[in-house]
Amino acid sequence: MIFITQGRYTEQARAGMLAHPEDRSPALEELLKAAGVKLVNAFWTFGEYDFLVIVDAPNEHVWMQVLLVTASTGGLTNLRTMLAMSTADGEKDYEAAAKLVKDFHAAGGA
């Protein structure tokens, strides 16, 4: 399952990163490997969020466990996660929904 997570660093984390710059990629990779999660890509971002990571996790429970671990450090805040799917899978869902819609009507409709 593909998950996209955005987040922000706390002021304390930013201060620590400025005082002691380090590449956190190895630590993140080690945690993800231990959880059975593959890092697809990671980005620094401008605007409301400081970073964005794209991962391939076995399921939502595993990804939640990783997020709980990383958030428990106090260095991250405002985590926002989305589940992503391929366009091919989305097309299959549209086809299946087209079959279901025939027998469904809006509330108050006949």
Biopython code that builds the backbone (N, CA, C, O; Angstrom):
import numpy as np
from Bio.PDB.StructureBuilder import StructureBuilder

atoms = [
    (1, "MET", "N", (0.842, -1.172, 0.000)),
    (1, "MET", "CA", (0.000, 0.000, 0.000)),
    (1, "MET", "C", (0.895, 1.245, 0.000)),
    (1, "MET", "O", (1.882, 1.325, 0.731)),
    (2, "ILE", "N", (0.523, 2.200, -0.832)),
    (2, "ILE", "CA", (1.301, 3.434, -0.924)),
    (2, "ILE", "C", (0.684, 4.487, -0.002)),
    (2, "ILE", "O", (-0.512, 4.772, -0.073)),
    (3, "PHE", "N", (1.516, 5.052, 0.854)),
    (3, "PHE", "CA", (1.091, 6.114, 1.754)),
    (3, "PHE", "C", (1.944, 7.347, 1.499)),
    (3, "PHE", "O", (3.154, 7.250, 1.294)),
    (4, "ILE", "N", (1.303, 8.495, 1.513)),
    (4, "ILE", "CA", (1.992, 9.781, 1.387)),
    (4, "ILE", "C", (1.757, 10.521, 2.692)),
    (4, "ILE", "O", (0.613, 10.787, 3.062)),
    (5, "THR", "N", (2.831, 10.852, 3.389)),
    (5, "THR", "CA", (2.718, 11.565, 4.662)),
    (5, "THR", "C", (3.464, 12.883, 4.573)),
    (5, "THR", "O", (4.605, 12.949, 4.115)),
    (6, "GLN", "N", (2.791, 13.929, 5.022)),
    (6, "GLN", "CA", (3.387, 15.253, 5.138)),
    (6, "GLN", "C", (3.477, 15.579, 6.623)),
    (6, "GLN", "O", (2.697, 15.065, 7.424)),
    (7, "GLY", "N", (4.420, 16.424, 6.985)),
    (7, "GLY", "CA", (4.540, 16.803, 8.384)),
    (7, "GLY", "C", (5.403, 18.032, 8.557)),
    (7, "GLY", "O", (5.987, 18.559, 7.610)),
    (8, "ARG", "N", (5.460, 18.463, 9.787)),
    (8, "ARG", "CA", (6.268, 19.628, 10.146)),
    (8, "ARG", "C", (7.206, 19.238, 11.276)),
    (8, "ARG", "O", (6.909, 18.348, 12.072)),
    (9, "TYR", "N", (8.329, 19.911, 11.329)),
    (9, "TYR", "CA", (9.240, 19.749, 12.452)),
    (9, "TYR", "C", (8.847, 20.753, 13.533)),
    (9, "TYR", "O", (8.404, 21.861, 13.229)),
    (10, "THR", "N", (9.009, 20.363, 14.784)),
    (10, "THR", "CA", (8.753, 21.292, 15.880)),
    (10, "THR", "C", (9.877, 22.323, 15.923)),
    (10, "THR", "O", (10.932, 22.123, 15.321)),
    (11, "GLU", "N", (9.650, 23.412, 16.627)),
    (11, "GLU", "CA", (10.687, 24.440, 16.777)),
    (11, "GLU", "C", (11.939, 23.854, 17.419)),
    (11, "GLU", "O", (13.056, 24.196, 17.031)),
    (12, "GLN", "N", (11.755, 22.973, 18.398)),
    (12, "GLN", "CA", (12.893, 22.348, 19.063)),
    (12, "GLN", "C", (13.689, 21.489, 18.083)),
    (12, "GLN", "O", (14.920, 21.486, 18.107)),
    (13, "ALA", "N", (12.980, 20.762, 17.225)),
    (13, "ALA", "CA", (13.669, 19.916, 16.239)),
    (13, "ALA", "C", (14.454, 20.782, 15.257)),
    (13, "ALA", "O", (15.595, 20.463, 14.926)),
    (14, "ARG", "N", (13.848, 21.878, 14.790)),
    (14, "ARG", "CA", (14.551, 22.764, 13.857)),
    (14, "ARG", "C", (15.798, 23.357, 14.506)),
    (14, "ARG", "O", (16.853, 23.435, 13.877)),
    (15, "ALA", "N", (15.676, 23.773, 15.761)),
    (15, "ALA", "CA", (16.828, 24.338, 16.469)),
    (15, "ALA", "C", (17.934, 23.291, 16.589)),
    (15, "ALA", "O", (19.106, 23.601, 16.378)),
    (16, "GLY", "N", (17.573, 22.073, 16.923)),
    (16, "GLY", "CA", (18.552, 20.995, 17.029)),
    (16, "GLY", "C", (19.195, 20.670, 15.695)),
    (16, "GLY", "O", (20.391, 20.388, 15.631)),
    (17, "MET", "N", (18.404, 20.708, 14.626)),
    (17, "MET", "CA", (18.927, 20.418, 13.298)),
    (17, "MET", "C", (19.890, 21.510, 12.838)),
    (17, "MET", "O", (20.850, 21.231, 12.120)),
    (18, "LEU", "N", (19.635, 22.749, 13.248)),
    (18, "LEU", "CA", (20.552, 23.837, 12.904)),
    (18, "LEU", "C", (21.844, 23.745, 13.712)),
    (18, "LEU", "O", (22.930, 23.995, 13.190)),
    (19, "ALA", "N", (21.718, 23.387, 14.983)),
    (19, "ALA", "CA", (22.895, 23.282, 15.852)),
    (19, "ALA", "C", (23.760, 22.079, 15.482)),
    (19, "ALA", "O", (24.986, 22.134, 15.571)),
    (20, "HIS", "N", (23.108, 20.992, 15.067)),
    (20, "HIS", "CA", (23.814, 19.746, 14.742)),
    (20, "HIS", "C", (23.238, 19.143, 13.467)),
    (20, "HIS", "O", (22.521, 18.144, 13.532)),
    (21, "PRO", "N", (23.536, 19.726, 12.311)),
    (21, "PRO", "CA", (23.007, 19.177, 11.049)),
    (21, "PRO", "C", (23.429, 17.718, 10.869)),
    (21, "PRO", "O", (24.574, 17.345, 11.122)),
    (22, "GLU", "N", (22.480, 16.918, 10.431)),
    (22, "GLU", "CA", (22.777, 15.513, 10.165)),
    (22, "GLU", "C", (21.812, 14.987, 9.119)),
    (22, "GLU", "O", (20.695, 15.486, 8.980)),
    (23, "ASP", "N", (22.246, 13.988, 8.397)),
    (23, "ASP", "CA", (21.400, 13.309, 7.430)),
    (23, "ASP", "C", (20.592, 12.268, 8.193)),
    (23, "ASP", "O", (21.151, 11.293, 8.697)),
    (24, "ARG", "N", (19.287, 12.468, 8.280)),
    (24, "ARG", "CA", (18.424, 11.543, 9.017)),
    (24, "ARG", "C", (17.997, 10.346, 8.167)),
    (24, "ARG", "O", (17.326, 9.439, 8.659)),
    (25, "SER", "N", (18.383, 10.348, 6.906)),
    (25, "SER", "CA", (17.974, 9.253, 6.013)),
    (25, "SER", "C", (18.368, 7.873, 6.533)),
    (25, "SER", "O", (17.538, 6.965, 6.507)),
    (26, "PRO", "N", (19.611, 7.678, 7.008)),
    (26, "PRO", "CA", (19.959, 6.335, 7.506)),
    (26, "PRO", "C", (19.078, 5.877, 8.671)),
    (26, "PRO", "O", (18.678, 4.714, 8.724)),
    (27, "ALA", "N", (18.778, 6.772, 9.591)),
    (27, "ALA", "CA", (17.923, 6.398, 10.727)),
    (27, "ALA", "C", (16.517, 6.054, 10.248)),
    (27, "ALA", "O", (15.913, 5.090, 10.717)),
    (28, "LEU", "N", (15.998, 6.848, 9.311)),
    (28, "LEU", "CA", (14.669, 6.578, 8.770)),
    (28, "LEU", "C", (14.663, 5.248, 8.022)),
    (28, "LEU", "O", (13.750, 4.439, 8.192)),
    (29, "GLU", "N", (15.672, 5.028, 7.204)),
    (29, "GLU", "CA", (15.755, 3.772, 6.445)),
    (29, "GLU", "C", (15.812, 2.559, 7.373)),
    (29, "GLU", "O", (15.182, 1.537, 7.101)),
    (30, "GLU", "N", (16.561, 2.673, 8.460)),
    (30, "GLU", "CA", (16.676, 1.568, 9.421)),
    (30, "GLU", "C", (15.323, 1.271, 10.063)),
    (30, "GLU", "O", (14.932, 0.110, 10.178)),
    (31, "LEU", "N", (14.605, 2.318, 10.480)),
    (31, "LEU", "CA", (13.276, 2.132, 11.080)),
    (31, "LEU", "C", (12.324, 1.502, 10.071)),
    (31, "LEU", "O", (11.606, 0.557, 10.398)),
    (32, "LEU", "N", (12.314, 2.017, 8.854)),
    (32, "LEU", "CA", (11.413, 1.490, 7.831)),
    (32, "LEU", "C", (11.726, 0.036, 7.514)),
    (32, "LEU", "O", (10.817, -0.782, 7.368)),
    (33, "LYS", "N", (13.009, -0.285, 7.408)),
    (33, "LYS", "CA", (13.403, -1.669, 7.123)),
    (33, "LYS", "C", (12.926, -2.600, 8.238)),
    (33, "LYS", "O", (12.413, -3.685, 7.965)),
    (34, "ALA", "N", (13.094, -2.182, 9.483)),
    (34, "ALA", "CA", (12.661, -3.002, 10.617)),
    (34, "ALA", "C", (11.152, -3.240, 10.597)),
    (34, "ALA", "O", (10.673, -4.275, 11.061)),
    (35, "ALA", "N", (10.406, -2.272, 10.055)),
    (35, "ALA", "CA", (8.947, -2.385, 10.001)),
    (35, "ALA", "C", (8.460, -3.047, 8.715)),
    (35, "ALA", "O", (7.264, -3.297, 8.563)),
    (36, "GLY", "N", (9.370, -3.333, 7.792)),
    (36, "GLY", "CA", (8.969, -3.924, 6.530)),
    (36, "GLY", "C", (8.378, -2.924, 5.558)),
    (36, "GLY", "O", (7.545, -3.276, 4.722)),
    (37, "VAL", "N", (8.812, -1.670, 5.667)),
    (37, "VAL", "CA", (8.304, -0.585, 4.828)),
    (37, "VAL", "C", (9.408, -0.133, 3.880)),
    (37, "VAL", "O", (10.571, -0.034, 4.272)),
    (38, "LYS", "N", (9.041, 0.140, 2.634)),
    (38, "LYS", "CA", (10.007, 0.616, 1.637)),
    (38, "LYS", "C", (9.805, 2.111, 1.424)),
    (38, "LYS", "O", (8.685, 2.567, 1.190)),
    (39, "LEU", "N", (10.890, 2.868, 1.505)),
    (39, "LEU", "CA", (10.841, 4.293, 1.208)),
    (39, "LEU", "C", (10.857, 4.460, -0.304)),
    (39, "LEU", "O", (11.809, 4.050, -0.968)),
    (40, "VAL", "N", (9.809, 5.060, -0.849)),
    (40, "VAL", "CA", (9.735, 5.321, -2.284)),
    (40, "VAL", "C", (10.479, 6.610, -2.597)),
    (40, "VAL", "O", (11.288, 6.657, -3.523)),
    (41, "ASN", "N", (10.200, 7.669, -1.813)),
    (41, "ASN", "CA", (10.897, 8.930, -1.984)),
    (41, "ASN", "C", (10.596, 9.835, -0.800)),
    (41, "ASN", "O", (9.616, 9.633, -0.083)),
    (42, "ALA", "N", (11.444, 10.829, -0.603)),
    (42, "ALA", "CA", (11.262, 11.807, 0.468)),
    (42, "ALA", "C", (11.677, 13.168, -0.048)),
    (42, "ALA", "O", (12.615, 13.284, -0.838)),
    (43, "PHE", "N", (10.976, 14.199, 0.401)),
    (43, "PHE", "CA", (11.231, 15.549, -0.084)),
    (43, "PHE", "C", (11.162, 16.561, 1.052)),
    (43, "PHE", "O", (10.376, 16.400, 1.986)),
    (44, "TRP", "N", (11.980, 17.599, 0.972)),
    (44, "TRP", "CA", (11.775, 18.812, 1.755)),
    (44, "TRP", "C", (10.724, 19.599, 0.990)),
    (44, "TRP", "O", (10.755, 19.618, -0.241)),
    (45, "THR", "N", (9.807, 20.243, 1.673)),
    (45, "THR", "CA", (8.771, 20.997, 0.973)),
    (45, "THR", "C", (8.662, 22.404, 1.537)),
    (45, "THR", "O", (8.995, 22.654, 2.695)),
    (46, "PHE", "N", (8.196, 23.303, 0.711)),
    (46, "PHE", "CA", (7.954, 24.680, 1.098)),
    (46, "PHE", "C", (6.469, 24.840, 1.391)),
    (46, "PHE", "O", (5.639, 24.120, 0.834)),
    (47, "GLY", "N", (6.136, 25.781, 2.262)),
    (47, "GLY", "CA", (4.723, 26.041, 2.543)),
    (47, "GLY", "C", (4.319, 25.518, 3.896)),
    (47, "GLY", "O", (5.085, 25.579, 4.857)),
    (48, "GLU", "N", (3.108, 25.001, 3.965)),
    (48, "GLU", "CA", (2.518, 24.575, 5.236)),
    (48, "GLU", "C", (3.271, 23.405, 5.875)),
    (48, "GLU", "O", (3.313, 23.294, 7.100)),
    (49, "TYR", "N", (3.858, 22.543, 5.063)),
    (49, "TYR", "CA", (4.548, 21.363, 5.576)),
    (49, "TYR", "C", (6.032, 21.445, 5.258)),
    (49, "TYR", "O", (6.432, 22.054, 4.266)),
    (50, "ASP", "N", (6.850, 20.823, 6.114)),
    (50, "ASP", "CA", (8.302, 20.832, 5.944)),
    (50, "ASP", "C", (8.819, 19.660, 5.114)),
    (50, "ASP", "O", (9.862, 19.765, 4.469)),
    (51, "PHE", "N", (8.094, 18.552, 5.131)),
    (51, "PHE", "CA", (8.555, 17.366, 4.411)),
    (51, "PHE", "C", (7.377, 16.549, 3.901)),
    (51, "PHE", "O", (6.239, 16.695, 4.348)),
    (52, "LEU", "N", (7.701, 15.686, 2.947)),
    (52, "LEU", "CA", (6.732, 14.748, 2.389)),
    (52, "LEU", "C", (7.473, 13.446, 2.153)),
    (52, "LEU", "O", (8.548, 13.448, 1.554)),
    (53, "VAL", "N", (6.918, 12.340, 2.612)),
    (53, "VAL", "CA", (7.505, 11.028, 2.345)),
    (53, "VAL", "C", (6.469, 10.158, 1.649)),
    (53, "VAL", "O", (5.275, 10.229, 1.938)),
    (54, "ILE", "N", (6.950, 9.346, 0.737)),
    (54, "ILE", "CA", (6.113, 8.376, 0.046)),
    (54, "ILE", "C", (6.690, 7.007, 0.364)),
    (54, "ILE", "O", (7.870, 6.752, 0.128)),
    (55, "VAL", "N", (5.851, 6.128, 0.903)),
    (55, "VAL", "CA", (6.319, 4.807, 1.304)),
    (55, "VAL", "C", (5.400, 3.730, 0.759)),
    (55, "VAL", "O", (4.253, 3.984, 0.392)),
    (56, "ASP", "N", (5.934, 2.530, 0.717)),
    (56, "ASP", "CA", (5.161, 1.345, 0.371)),
    (56, "ASP", "C", (5.175, 0.452, 1.610)),
    (56, "ASP", "O", (6.185, -0.173, 1.934)),
    (57, "ALA", "N", (4.028, 0.407, 2.296)),
    (57, "ALA", "CA", (3.919, -0.359, 3.551)),
    (57, "ALA", "C", (2.984, -1.548, 3.347)),
    (57, "ALA", "O", (2.098, -1.498, 2.494)),
    (58, "PRO", "N", (3.171, -2.616, 4.121)),
    (58, "PRO", "CA", (2.313, -3.793, 3.969)),
    (58, "PRO", "C", (0.830, -3.500, 4.205)),
    (58, "PRO", "O", (-0.039, -4.071, 3.545)),
    (59, "ASN", "N", (0.552, -2.602, 5.156)),
    (59, "ASN", "CA", (-0.837, -2.246, 5.459)),
    (59, "ASN", "C", (-0.863, -0.980, 6.315)),
    (59, "ASN", "O", (0.181, -0.474, 6.727)),
    (60, "GLU", "N", (-2.056, -0.486, 6.571)),
    (60, "GLU", "CA", (-2.200, 0.759, 7.328)),
    (60, "GLU", "C", (-1.737, 0.628, 8.775)),
    (60, "GLU", "O", (-1.296, 1.609, 9.374)),
    (61, "HIS", "N", (-1.831, -0.560, 9.335)),
    (61, "HIS", "CA", (-1.412, -0.755, 10.725)),
    (61, "HIS", "C", (0.100, -0.589, 10.873)),
    (61, "HIS", "O", (0.575, 0.034, 11.822)),
    (62, "VAL", "N", (0.836, -1.144, 9.941)),
    (62, "VAL", "CA", (2.296, -1.018, 9.982)),
    (62, "VAL", "C", (2.697, 0.446, 9.830)),
    (62, "VAL", "O", (3.566, 0.930, 10.555)),
    (63, "TRP", "N", (2.062, 1.157, 8.883)),
    (63, "TRP", "CA", (2.433, 2.561, 8.700)),
    (63, "TRP", "C", (2.065, 3.388, 9.930)),
    (63, "TRP", "O", (2.799, 4.304, 10.300)),
    (64, "MET", "N", (0.939, 3.075, 10.565)),
    (64, "MET", "CA", (0.555, 3.790, 11.793)),
    (64, "MET", "C", (1.599, 3.546, 12.882)),
    (64, "MET", "O", (1.935, 4.470, 13.623)),
    (65, "GLN", "N", (2.112, 2.340, 12.992)),
    (65, "GLN", "CA", (3.135, 2.038, 13.993)),
    (65, "GLN", "C", (4.380, 2.882, 13.761)),
    (65, "GLN", "O", (4.959, 3.408, 14.712)),
    (66, "VAL", "N", (4.796, 3.016, 12.505)),
    (66, "VAL", "CA", (5.967, 3.843, 12.190)),
    (66, "VAL", "C", (5.691, 5.296, 12.549)),
    (66, "VAL", "O", (6.546, 5.966, 13.129)),
    (67, "LEU", "N", (4.497, 5.791, 12.206)),
    (67, "LEU", "CA", (4.155, 7.178, 12.535)),
    (67, "LEU", "C", (4.122, 7.406, 14.040)),
    (67, "LEU", "O", (4.548, 8.458, 14.516)),
    (68, "LEU", "N", (3.625, 6.437, 14.788)),
    (68, "LEU", "CA", (3.605, 6.564, 16.251)),
    (68, "LEU", "C", (5.013, 6.656, 16.813)),
    (68, "LEU", "O", (5.274, 7.447, 17.720)),
    (69, "VAL", "N", (5.915, 5.854, 16.279)),
    (69, "VAL", "CA", (7.311, 5.886, 16.739)),
    (69, "VAL", "C", (7.935, 7.233, 16.442)),
    (69, "VAL", "O", (8.543, 7.852, 17.315)),
    (70, "THR", "N", (7.783, 7.692, 15.195)),
    (70, "THR", "CA", (8.426, 8.958, 14.822)),
    (70, "THR", "C", (7.799, 10.144, 15.549)),
    (70, "THR", "O", (8.509, 11.068, 15.946)),
    (71, "ALA", "N", (6.491, 10.130, 15.727)),
    (71, "ALA", "CA", (5.828, 11.236, 16.425)),
    (71, "ALA", "C", (6.151, 11.248, 17.916)),
    (71, "ALA", "O", (6.132, 12.307, 18.544)),
    (72, "SER", "N", (6.445, 10.089, 18.482)),
    (72, "SER", "CA", (6.710, 10.012, 19.921)),
    (72, "SER", "C", (8.008, 10.712, 20.317)),
    (72, "SER", "O", (8.237, 10.966, 21.500)),
    (73, "THR", "N", (8.857, 11.026, 19.339)),
    (73, "THR", "CA", (10.120, 11.699, 19.653)),
    (73, "THR", "C", (9.921, 13.167, 20.025)),
    (73, "THR", "O", (10.800, 13.787, 20.625)),
    (74, "GLY", "N", (8.751, 13.720, 19.663)),
    (74, "GLY", "CA", (8.493, 15.125, 19.938)),
    (74, "GLY", "C", (9.057, 16.055, 18.888)),
    (74, "GLY", "O", (8.907, 17.272, 18.998)),
    (75, "GLY", "N", (9.705, 15.508, 17.870)),
    (75, "GLY", "CA", (10.309, 16.339, 16.837)),
    (75, "GLY", "C", (9.396, 16.627, 15.658)),
    (75, "GLY", "O", (9.699, 17.489, 14.833)),
    (76, "LEU", "N", (8.287, 15.915, 15.573)),
    (76, "LEU", "CA", (7.371, 16.082, 14.450)),
    (76, "LEU", "C", (5.995, 16.503, 14.933)),
    (76, "LEU", "O", (5.581, 16.181, 16.046)),
    (77, "THR", "N", (5.302, 17.225, 14.080)),
    (77, "THR", "CA", (3.938, 17.639, 14.388)),
    (77, "THR", "C", (3.150, 17.756, 13.087)),
    (77, "THR", "O", (3.715, 17.721, 11.994)),
    (78, "ASN", "N", (1.862, 17.893, 13.226)),
    (78, "ASN", "CA", (0.968, 18.091, 12.077)),
    (78, "ASN", "C", (1.147, 17.023, 11.000)),
    (78, "ASN", "O", (1.228, 17.344, 9.814)),
    (79, "LEU", "N", (1.207, 15.780, 11.401)),
    (79, "LEU", "CA", (1.335, 14.700, 10.429)),
    (79, "LEU", "C", (0.009, 14.517, 9.698)),
    (79, "LEU", "O", (-1.061, 14.501, 10.307)),
    (80, "ARG", "N", (0.103, 14.381, 8.403)),
    (80, "ARG", "CA", (-1.078, 14.203, 7.546)),
    (80, "ARG", "C", (-0.757, 13.091, 6.567)),
    (80, "ARG", "O", (0.222, 13.173, 5.825)),
    (81, "THR", "N", (-1.584, 12.046, 6.565)),
    (81, "THR", "CA", (-1.312, 10.881, 5.731)),
    (81, "THR", "C", (-2.458, 10.621, 4.769)),
    (81, "THR", "O", (-3.631, 10.724, 5.126)),
    (82, "MET", "N", (-2.094, 10.286, 3.554)),
    (82, "MET", "CA", (-3.059, 9.911, 2.527)),
    (82, "MET", "C", (-2.691, 8.540, 1.983)),
    (82, "MET", "O", (-1.512, 8.208, 1.859)),
    (83, "LEU", "N", (-3.682, 7.765, 1.667)),
    (83, "LEU", "CA", (-3.489, 6.493, 0.981)),
    (83, "LEU", "C", (-3.554, 6.773, -0.510)),
    (83, "LEU", "O", (-4.456, 7.473, -0.968)),
    (84, "ALA", "N", (-2.622, 6.244, -1.263)),
    (84, "ALA", "CA", (-2.609, 6.439, -2.711)),
    (84, "ALA", "C", (-2.776, 5.096, -3.409)),
    (84, "ALA", "O", (-2.416, 4.048, -2.873)),
    (85, "MET", "N", (-3.329, 5.152, -4.610)),
    (85, "MET", "CA", (-3.457, 3.934, -5.411)),
    (85, "MET", "C", (-3.079, 4.249, -6.848)),
    (85, "MET", "O", (-3.098, 5.405, -7.269)),
    (86, "SER", "N", (-2.745, 3.238, -7.572)),
    (86, "SER", "CA", (-2.381, 3.433, -8.976)),
    (86, "SER", "C", (-3.617, 3.841, -9.774)),
    (86, "SER", "O", (-4.750, 3.588, -9.365)),
    (87, "THR", "N", (-3.380, 4.468, -10.900)),
    (87, "THR", "CA", (-4.510, 4.840, -11.756)),
    (87, "THR", "C", (-5.209, 3.592, -12.302)),
    (87, "THR", "O", (-6.416, 3.613, -12.543)),
    (88, "ALA", "N", (-4.461, 2.515, -12.497)),
    (88, "ALA", "CA", (-5.072, 1.261, -12.959)),
    (88, "ALA", "C", (-6.041, 0.716, -11.915)),
    (88, "ALA", "O", (-7.134, 0.266, -12.259)),
    (89, "ASP", "N", (-5.650, 0.754, -10.644)),
    (89, "ASP", "CA", (-6.555, 0.310, -9.579)),
    (89, "ASP", "C", (-7.760, 1.236, -9.477)),
    (89, "ASP", "O", (-8.880, 0.781, -9.246)),
    (90, "GLY", "N", (-7.531, 2.527, -9.649)),
    (90, "GLY", "CA", (-8.640, 3.481, -9.612)),
    (90, "GLY", "C", (-9.642, 3.216, -10.725)),
    (90, "GLY", "O", (-10.850, 3.328, -10.517)),
    (91, "GLU", "N", (-9.146, 2.867, -11.901)),
    (91, "GLU", "CA", (-10.040, 2.563, -13.025)),
    (91, "GLU", "C", (-10.912, 1.350, -12.704)),
    (91, "GLU", "O", (-12.100, 1.338, -13.026)),
    (92, "LYS", "N", (-10.326, 0.327, -12.069)),
    (92, "LYS", "CA", (-11.102, -0.852, -11.668)),
    (92, "LYS", "C", (-12.195, -0.456, -10.679)),
    (92, "LYS", "O", (-13.311, -0.971, -10.743)),
    (93, "ASP", "N", (-11.873, 0.456, -9.767)),
    (93, "ASP", "CA", (-12.872, 0.905, -8.793)),
    (93, "ASP", "C", (-14.007, 1.680, -9.463)),
    (93, "ASP", "O", (-15.166, 1.543, -9.074)),
    (94, "TYR", "N", (-13.677, 2.488, -10.464)),
    (94, "TYR", "CA", (-14.722, 3.196, -11.215)),
    (94, "TYR", "C", (-15.636, 2.203, -11.931)),
    (94, "TYR", "O", (-16.853, 2.381, -11.962)),
    (95, "GLU", "N", (-15.045, 1.165, -12.502)),
    (95, "GLU", "CA", (-15.846, 0.159, -13.189)),
    (95, "GLU", "C", (-16.775, -0.554, -12.209)),
    (95, "GLU", "O", (-17.946, -0.775, -12.516)),
    (96, "ALA", "N", (-16.266, -0.909, -11.046)),
    (96, "ALA", "CA", (-17.093, -1.573, -10.039)),
    (96, "ALA", "C", (-18.177, -0.632, -9.507)),
    (96, "ALA", "O", (-19.312, -1.050, -9.280)),
    (97, "ALA", "N", (-17.822, 0.634, -9.311)),
    (97, "ALA", "CA", (-18.805, 1.603, -8.820)),
    (97, "ALA", "C", (-19.909, 1.833, -9.847)),
    (97, "ALA", "O", (-21.060, 2.058, -9.474)),
    (98, "ALA", "N", (-19.576, 1.781, -11.125)),
    (98, "ALA", "CA", (-20.578, 1.961, -12.179)),
    (98, "ALA", "C", (-21.662, 0.896, -12.087)),
    (98, "ALA", "O", (-22.823, 1.166, -12.395)),
    (99, "LYS", "N", (-21.295, -0.305, -11.667)),
    (99, "LYS", "CA", (-22.281, -1.373, -11.499)),
    (99, "LYS", "C", (-23.140, -1.131, -10.266)),
    (99, "LYS", "O", (-24.338, -1.414, -10.276)),
    (100, "LEU", "N", (-22.534, -0.609, -9.209)),
    (100, "LEU", "CA", (-23.271, -0.363, -7.969)),
    (100, "LEU", "C", (-24.235, 0.818, -8.077)),
    (100, "LEU", "O", (-25.298, 0.796, -7.457)),
    (101, "VAL", "N", (-23.895, 1.817, -8.828)),
    (101, "VAL", "CA", (-24.673, 3.058, -8.881)),
    (101, "VAL", "C", (-26.071, 2.842, -9.468)),
    (101, "VAL", "O", (-26.982, 3.622, -9.193)),
    (102, "LYS", "N", (-26.244, 1.811, -10.257)),
    (102, "LYS", "CA", (-27.539, 1.559, -10.897)),
    (102, "LYS", "C", (-28.668, 1.344, -9.883)),
    (102, "LYS", "O", (-29.817, 1.689, -10.158)),
    (103, "ASP", "N", (-28.354, 0.785, -8.728)),
    (103, "ASP", "CA", (-29.366, 0.480, -7.717)),
    (103, "ASP", "C", (-29.325, 1.430, -6.529)),
    (103, "ASP", "O", (-29.885, 1.126, -5.476)),
    (104, "PHE", "N", (-28.676, 2.564, -6.683)),
    (104, "PHE", "CA", (-28.552, 3.513, -5.579)),
    (104, "PHE", "C", (-29.166, 4.844, -5.974)),
    (104, "PHE", "O", (-29.065, 5.280, -7.121)),
    (105, "HIS", "N", (-29.805, 5.479, -5.002)),
    (105, "HIS", "CA", (-30.335, 6.823, -5.256)),
    (105, "HIS", "C", (-29.997, 7.727, -4.064)),
    (105, "HIS", "O", (-29.762, 7.251, -2.953)),
    (106, "ALA", "N", (-29.978, 9.009, -4.314)),
    (106, "ALA", "CA", (-29.663, 9.982, -3.264)),
    (106, "ALA", "C", (-30.773, 10.023, -2.227)),
    (106, "ALA", "O", (-31.916, 9.668, -2.513)),
    (107, "ALA", "N", (-30.433, 10.456, -1.029)),
    (107, "ALA", "CA", (-31.434, 10.615, 0.027)),
    (107, "ALA", "C", (-32.550, 11.543, -0.454)),
    (107, "ALA", "O", (-32.290, 12.598, -1.033)),
    (108, "GLY", "N", (-33.755, 11.147, -0.214)),
    (108, "GLY", "CA", (-34.917, 11.952, -0.638)),
    (108, "GLY", "C", (-35.328, 11.689, -2.067)),
    (108, "GLY", "O", (-36.359, 12.191, -2.514)),
    (109, "GLY", "N", (-34.548, 10.915, -2.792)),
    (109, "GLY", "CA", (-34.862, 10.588, -4.180)),
    (109, "GLY", "C", (-35.757, 9.358, -4.245)),
    (109, "GLY", "O", (-35.856, 8.596, -3.283)),
    (110, "ALA", "N", (-36.391, 9.178, -5.361)),
    (110, "ALA", "CA", (-37.298, 8.035, -5.505)),
    (110, "ALA", "C", (-36.605, 6.848, -6.131)),
    (110, "ALA", "O", (-37.225, 5.802, -6.324)),
]
sb = StructureBuilder()
sb.init_structure("model")
sb.init_model(0)
sb.init_chain("A")
sb.init_seg("    ")
for serial, (resi, resn, name, xyz) in enumerate(atoms, 1):
    if name == "N":
        sb.init_residue(resn, " ", resi, " ")
    sb.init_atom(name, np.array(xyz, "f"), 0.0, 1.0, " ", f" {name:<3s}", serial, name[0])
structure = sb.get_structure()
